[in-house]
């Protein structure tokens, strides 16, 4: 297991960790969560030894191999497939030695070890991972140098997945991926055999790929069993108990202080007043419940327009003389919520630029409502911002008629406090810059809001704030995102961008997941057309699910019991923190201590039962998935 013991670390005198401790059992898949800037990536560097801690200890089994995505993307003439294969250093070394070994005994040892580690099926395994991340057979044979930085980072991710380290550290891996790659990665990480710590703001990934959460807050680490949704519920219960205890303690302190203020100078009561002063001094303050709510996104309220907002009649689009999208016959109405699906490079951003007037048609016609206003956000805009400008000057350049006070007011409403509005844009976080650009996109209350990967730099709370804003927004939305949660909660129509066309997708995200995973199961595979009808597919899927339903129910019940017992332990801890409990009610204190010990024992047993139930469910589910394949 991995143990973090009393970790303390400071950056330029500012503490990121103070006496932080946590234990991660072997084989656990852990989501590391916390607000931006709290030190999640720094913790990874401390675990790998890249950064030296100030105090405390991080204990890792000596035999463990630690793997993470390298900061520098691989390049050079080596093919993608060979780059990934080289990540298994033992296999590479053994194969090199086998070319020169002459001792029969050593040759036998090498061949035995190569067989033990499955070296001969390694190329197929590496190709499968690359295919899952979006590289077909032709791309896998090309050199890394031919690909852009983002695609080469996918190769780096493929390499670390292929090497199967004992401890896998992944820091926002979906930032390199499109929706298709993200969905594939979810399924792959569920099957990963080692211990994993994953930093991610992708709620679906944290609910699918991990079985526990490590929360970094207030310079401390807290370990929770269960996926992200379970963590949110459990933490909310703990905060409620803590807040109740704090309110009670404050009332006790005020009551005792009132007695002191009244009688401290009265001789007959002076001793009692002094005793209460000592009691007040001994009270261990309970921290006030902190709120992590983020400022809402404000997208405006456009006036109503008659449908359609725009219509495409046999439209084609592309760059120079190269047609990227062709034969498009589509329309967007005022209340549409449309998400574009399709792998990177298929033309999703091209379509967004076409609709937003940033790209001219190469053929056909686009008819738009005369009063139509369009708001547009795209990730590349983050890199185009002048880092020397401040949010105030940036906004005033766009709106010359407003003064600084009005600009500050608008920025404050968008979640920028006073000290941030005069901060250089280059010193803002990625999430803050994204928030600024989303605000700019919605400045004039557009009838159609186009968002191209809006969540890459937003933390989970900010993503939820964006979901709420989009669902309240009365205009139309065209969304491109690799965040399945955002698509499922905001979009009611799916359009597939593939093979040079944009066409409505007849199905939901679950249908698309199945199509995608089938498509990427083997290198160079093409999407297969289901032979069954939709009704037959649903019945077959229901029959398969029925085989694992009892096991899932047992796992869910075990998880609920763990959460319930965690709440009981937290309540008992709060009761035991009551001031003067041991002096005034020693018998009750003894009873509560015994109850706490028994509850903790039950919690430990419940966690073991939950892990066993989870393992049984995973085994059964994988058997069913193999049958489906």
C-alpha angles and dihedrals in degrees: 000000000000115000126192109194124193092324116193123180133162134192114207089338094309111118117231094173129024118185090328117174136179140154122216114195119225113271095020120136106216131191112212107209137174140122120295112280097024093114108264096139089042089057089057090054090049091051093050092045095242087122124039116230121230096224141350129042141271111206118199125171108262094232094054120113113213119211132188138154110276116241091229115066115232116256141163133082098309114113121247092248094051091046091056094043090053090061089077094076095182093054091045092051094046093049090049091050092047089062092062106024115117103171108099092214092053092045089054091049091051093049092047092051092046088053091047093055093043093243095161094058091045095099091056091048092048091048091050092053092047090049090051090054092052106271116127123206093270093052092048090061093053124093119261091239091071093064131079122249094262093053092046089055087058087056089052089052091049090051095054092045090050093051091058098209121199089242117033117196115192122180112196094322094175090065087081094046141076121227091273093053091046093054091049091049091053091059094043095051091050087063097041106127100208138063114289137190113193127191108201143143090201106111094196092052091049091049094046109035105036135059099196140029130224108201120203111201135142090005091298134105122226122187120215128183117228135041126298099282090051090049091054092052094045093047092049089054091050093049091050091053091046092050092049090051091048093051091049092049092049090053091051092048092050091048093052093043090052090055090049093049091051101044111020091103095041110098096216092052100033095100093049090047090051091051091053091049089056090048091051090050091052095052109112104223115238112220117249114251105264121218119223095187115141129215114272124249113244113209101172133237113264120200117256120271128192116256136293105047087192139348131203118213114194091322126178127188140178144120127293102328097331113106112215100172127025144175095023116172106172143132136205120209129200096260098041121131105192128177121193116223126194141098122286111276095032094103109267094132090042089057091048091051090048093052092045093053093250092115130041123229119254091204142353126035137278115207115200134185108261094235096041115141118194127199118201133194124177133169094238089065089070090064093046096058117109104248091207095061123089123225088254095053091041091055095043090053089055093044107034093176096065124081128224094266092054090047091052091049093052092047091048089055089053093055103269113133120214096265091053098051091068095042117111110259089233088063095051120099120253089253092053092050091049090050090051093051093046088053090051091049090056098041098112096038096254122214089218122036117197115197118185108191096330097168105055093106100028121105121228095268092050091048090054090049089053091049090054092048094049092049091051094043110105096205131081122278131208108191133192112183144143089211107101091192091058092048095046094048098041110028127073096174127051124202120192119218108201141127092015094303138100110213136162112265112228101217144039133269092278089057090048092049091054092047092048097047090048089050094051099039092101133023113275093001118156125224108272122224109234112246093205126076117251091255091051091047092052092048092049091048091049091051091051093048091050089065093062100030095096091050092048090049090052090049092049092048090049090050091050090050090052091051091047093050091046087056092048092051090049091051092049090049089053091049091049089053091062109126116256091003094135093045100043102030108024092157092053090045089054091049093049091048091053091046090050092051092049092046091050090050090051090047092053091050091046092052090052090049090049092051091049092048091048091051092049091050093048092050092050093044092052090051090054091047090052088051090051090051 
